[in-house]
Structures are given as C-alpha cells and as structure tokens.
Amino acid sequence: MVTTIAQRSKADPPFVAYHLFGPAPATDNDLLQLARALDDIERQVTHS
C-alpha cells in the first residue's frame, strides 16, 4: 500500500509510511502537521 501511494503521490515511501503508520501525534502542532501531510498525500493521489 505504501509503495502504491508513494508512486501515485510522487512522495518518498518512508515519508508516506511515517505519516500513515508512525507514532500518534504528541502535541496539537504535531497533529496539525500530520493532518496537513495526509491532506497533501490524499490530494496528490486523487489527482494522479
């Protein structure tokens, strides 16, 4: 799954894996960064 998402979003596979399966956000700022990263990944996959 990570490989396919990385290919379609043109993102680095470790970046995708970290944001999909990494640790839970520890702070509100971490949560915001995670939400933005996931939104970017979703947008890129949807438009590929």
Secondary structure, DSSP 8 states (H G I E B T S, - for coil): -HHHHHHHHT--HHHHHHHHHS---SSHHHHHHHHHHHHHHHHHHHT-
